[in-house]
Amino acid sequence: MSLLRLEDVGVSVSGHPILDLPALGVEEGEIHVVLGPTGAGKSTLLRVMNLLQRPDRGAIFWRGERIPWPAPLALRRRMAMVFQSPLLFSGSVLDNVAYGLKIRGERGARARAKAEAMLRRIHIDHAARQRASTLSGGEAQRAAIARAMVLDPDLLLLDEPLSALDEPIREHLLEELRQIVRERRITCVYVTHEQSEAFALADRISILGVGKLLQTGAPEEVFYRPSGRAVAEFLKTGNILSGEIVARDGNLARVRIGGRTFWASSDLPPASRVLACIRPEEIHLTRNGDAGANRLDGTVTALLNGGPTIKIEIDCGFPVSALVTRRTVRELDLRRGERVGLAFEPVTVHLIPDEETQSMAADPSTGRLPP
C-alpha cells in the first residue's frame, strides 16, 4: 500500500491547467524523485502532497484513507518539507532545529539534545549557537534539512533543496542526505531538474512534463527505456532515430533507418514506425571490422571535447553520436573525415512507437498544458 497516493488530481491557475495527474503513489520507505524541467509543475505537486494546496479536483489518500479538507493538523505534522531557499527565523541555529520539536510537545533539555544530535549528524554542530542569519548558503540549507530530519517525519518532501548551492557543496550534501534518509528509513519525495541528483538518490523516478506524468519507474528503466521522444530528449539519450520495423526474428526486430538496418530487442510488430534510442556510450567504435550483432560504418564529422570523454559525431547516412574515452581516440587515431566502424548490441536499442503525444513544455502562445 502506498503511504501517499494522488488520484485524478488537477490544479488550474486562472483557468489554465498546470497539473493533471491520473494517479501517482509514493511507497513506504522509498526515495521517490520527481524529475522535470523548470515550469513542469513540480513545486505545485509538492505543495499538493504536503497538503498546503488543495487541488481543484481529485483525491489524496494517506495509507489508503482519503484525506479530508482542510487536512487534519495531526496528519500535516507527520510531514516535513525543505524548500529551495532555506526558511530560517532569526534565532540561533539550535533554536531553529529544535523549534519543530517544541511545537510538537517536546520541551527543554530533550528537544535541545535531539537538535544537537541532528546538527552533529549533518556536520553543522559548530554553528549551533550562531544566529541563522549569519550562515552561508550551504550551512543554511544544512540547518533547514536538520530541522526537518529531527522530526522523524513519516514523509519528507524536498523542493530543489540543493539547486542554489555550488557543485562541490551540492554533491557532498546530497550524499549526506541520502545516507541519513536511508539510516532513518524515511519516506522521501525529492523534486529536482538535475538528472545527476535524481539518479544518485532515487529508488523510483517520476518524469513530469508540463503538469503531466510521463513516466515512472526504477532509475535504470527510465534512463535506458524512455517512454517517448520528450522523455528521451530530456534525458539526453543522444541518438533518437526515426525508422521502421521491417522483419522479426524471435524477440528481435529488424529496424531500417536511412537505407541501413540493425537489430533491436522489441516485441513491436513489422511495419511499425519507431524511434530507435541508443545511448552514445553504448556504441563501440572500431577500425578492424570487429564483429557484433549490429555493425554500421560511417564518416567522422566532428570530435567534441567533453573533458575525460570525447563525443564523436558520425555520418552513417543518418547522424549517430558515440561517447568514448580519450584513450580510444588515441588508439583508433580518430580524425574528422575518416571512416570508422560502429558496433552495438540489440539489447542497447530501445524502440518507441513513433506516435508522439508527450511534451515537456507548455504551449508558448497560451501557457496551457498540451491535450
N, C-alpha and C positions, 0 to 999 in steps of 0.2 A: 504493500500500500504506500502511496505517495505521502510524504509529510505535508506538502503543499501542492494543490492542483488547481489550475485555472481551466475553466470550460466555457467556450464560446464567449470569451472576453473581448469587448470592444471599447475603445476610447476615442472620442472625437473632440476637436477644438474648433470652435466657430463653424461647426458643420462639416469640417474636414476630418475624415477618419485618420488617426495616427497609430492605432493599434487594433489588430484584427487577428485574434488567436483562437482557432477552434479548440485546441487543447494543449496544455503544457504542464508536465508534472516534475516535481523535484523529489527525488527518492531520499529516504532517510539515510544519513551518513555520507552522502556523496558531495563532491565538489562539482557543481554544475555551472559551467561558464556560458554566458550569453555573449556571443561574438558578433559584431556588426559594425558598419561604418558610422560616422557621426550623422545624426539625424535619422537613424533607423528606428528609434522608439525605445532604446534600451533603458534610459533613465525613467521613462514613463512606466515601462514594465516593472521596474524595481519598486517604484512608488506604489503601484497596484499590489505587488506582492507584500510590501511592508504595511499594507492597509492604511497608507497615507492618502491614497486617491481612490475614490470609488469609481469603478468602471461604469460606463453608460449602459452596458448590458453584460449578461453572463453571471457566472457564479465562481466563488473561490471556496475551496474545501481545505480543511485542516484535519489530517488523519481521517479522511473520509466524511467528516461532518461539515455541512455547509456553514460558512461564517455569516452571521447576520450583520447588518449595517445599521448604526455605527458598530464597528468591531469592538468586542469587549476589551477593556484595558488590560485585563489579566493575560489575554492572548497576545496583545501587542508587546507586553513586557517579556514575552518568551522569544522575541526577535530583537536583533540589534543591527544597526546599519552604520556603515562607514562611507562618507561622501568623498568626492574628488578633492574638494577643498576642506581641510580639517575644520570642524566647528568646535572650537575650544573656548571656554569662557576665561575671564581674566585672572582667575586664581592660580594657584600652583599646579604643576603637572600632576602631583599626587592627588590634590583635591579634585581635579578633572577626572582622573581614572576612578577614584572612589565614589564619585557622585552618583552613578547609576546604582551602585550597591546600597547607598544610603536611602535613595527613594524607594528601594525595594525592601527596606526594613532592616538592613544590616547597619549597625552603628559602631562608632568608636574604634577601638583597637582592632576588632575583627575585620572591619571594612578596610582599614588602613593596611593591615597585614596582607590581605588579599591583593590590594592595589600595588603594594610594594613588590610582592612576588611576581605579579604580571609585568611590572616595569623591568624587573631583573630579567625575566624570560625574554622580553623583547629588546633588551640591551639599551634601555634608556633610563635606568635607575640613577645614573649620575646626575640627571636633570630633575629628579623628583621634587626638589624644593624650589626650583626655578619657576618664575611666572611663565605661564604658557605663551604669552605674547613675545617672549624673548627667544623662542625656539626657531631653529632653521626649518625649512620646508620638510626635509626628511624626518627630523625629530618630531615635528608637529603631527605628521601622519602616523609615526610610531605611537605617539600618545593617543591619537584617535583610535587606532587599532587596539591598543591595550585597553582602552575604556570599553570597547565593545566586547573584547575577548573575556575580560574579567567577569562578565555577567554569566558566562557559560550558557549562551543562548541556545535554544533549540534550532534556531535558524539565523545564520549570519549573512547579511546582504552587503555587498561591497560595490560601490558605483565608481568605476575607474579610479581606484584609490591610489594608484601609482603613476598616473599619466603626467602629473606635474613635476615628477622627480627626474633628476639626471640618471642616465642609464646605469652607472655602477651602483648607485644607491637603490635604484629600482630593482635590479637583479638580486641584490643581497636581501632586500626586504621581501621580495616575492618568495625566495627560498625559506626565509624565516616564517612567513605567513603560512606557507604550505606545511611546514613541519608542525607548527602549533595547531593548525586545524586538524591534521591527522592525529596528533597526540591526544587531543581533547575530543576527537570524534564528533566534531561539529558539522552539521549540515550547512552547506555554504552555496550561495549564489553569487557569482563574481561576474560583473559586467565589464567588458573591455572592447576596444577596437584593435588591440595589439595581438596579433596571432601568436607571437612568441610567448606571451603571458598565458594565453588560452591553452596552448599545447603543453606548456610546462606544468600547469596546475590541474587540468580538468580530468575528472572521471568521465563526464559526458559534456558535449558541446552542443549548444543550440545556435544556429546561424539565423540572425534576424536581419531582414531586409525591408526597409520602409514599412515597419509595423507588422510584417507577416513572417511567420516561422517557416523558413525554407528547408531546414534540415536539422535533425537531432540524432546524435549517435556518439559512439566512442571516438576519441580523437583520431585514431588511425583510420577508422571508417570514413569520417568526414574528410580527412586530409587526402586519402587516396581514392575515395569513391564519392566525389561531389554529386549532388542530386540534380544539378542543372548548370547551364552556362554561367549564370550570375554567381553562383557559389564557386564554381571553378575559377572564374576570373578574380573574384575577391580573394581566394586562397592562393593566387599566383601559381596556378597549375602549370603555366608556361606554354605547353603545346595543347591547343584545343582545335582539332582538325575536323572539318566537315566532310563526311563521306557517306558511303552506302555499304550495307552488308550484301555480299554477292554469293556467299556459299556458307555452309555449315559443315563441321566435322566433329561429332560428339558435343563436347561443351565449348568448342571453339567456333568463332565466327570469322569469316574471311572478309576483311574490310578493304574497299577500294577508295583511294583518295588520289586525285590528280593523275590517274593512269597507273599508279603503283598500288600493290596490295600487301597486306600483312595480317597476321592472326591476332585475335583478342579473345580473352575469356569472357564469354557473354552468352545469355540464353535468348537474346533478341532474334527474331526471325529474319530470313532473307528478304531483301528489298527494303529493309528498314533504313530510313535516313537517320544517321547518327552523328554525334560529336565524339571523336576519339581523344581522350585525355591521357597524356603521357607526361609525367613529371620529367624535367630535364636531367635530373640526377640519375634517372633510371636508364638513360641511354649510354651505351658503351661505344666509344669511338675506336676504330682500328685502321691499320694500314695494310694488314697482311691477309685479309679475307677470312678472319675468324668466323667460324660457323655460329649460327644462333637460330632460334626458332623464327625470328624476324630479322631480316637483313635488308638494309637500304644503302644507297650510296648517294653522295651529293657533293656540292662545291662549297667550301668555306667562304662565307661572305663577310664575317666580322668576328673579332675576338674582343670581348668586353671584359675589362678588368674589374673583378669583384673582390679584390684583396686576396684571400687564400684560395679562392676559386676563380675560374675563368668561364664566362658564358660564351659558347661557340654557336654562332648562327650559321645554319647550313641550308642551302637550296637543294631540295630533293625533287624539284618540280612543284613543291609546296614548301613553305618555310618550317624548319624544325630547329629547336634550341636544345643544346646539350650542356650540362654543367659538369666541368671536370677540374681536376687539380692542376696546379702549375707544373707538377711533375709530368702529368700526362701530356701537357702542351709541349714540354721539352722532349720527352721520349718519342712522341709521334711527329715532332717538328711541324706542328700545325701552323699553317700560314694562310692568309687570305688568298683566295683564288685557286687553292689546291683541292684535289679530290680526297674524300675521306669516306670510310665505311661506317655505318651505324648498325648496332645490334641491340635488340631489346626483347624481353620475354613477353609472351601473350598475357601473363598474369599482371603485368605492369600497365596494360592498356585498359582503361575503364571507358566503356561505351555508355553514352547517354542518348536517349531518343531526342532527335533534333526537333523538338516541339517546345520552344522556349516560352515559358509562362512566368518565369521568375524575374524579379527586379530587385536591385539593391538600392535604388534611388527613386524618389518621388517624381511625378510628372512636374518638370520645372515650370510649366505655364500655370499650373493650378495648385501645386503643393499637395495634391491628393495622392492616396495610395493607388497603384495600378489595380485594375479589376482582377 
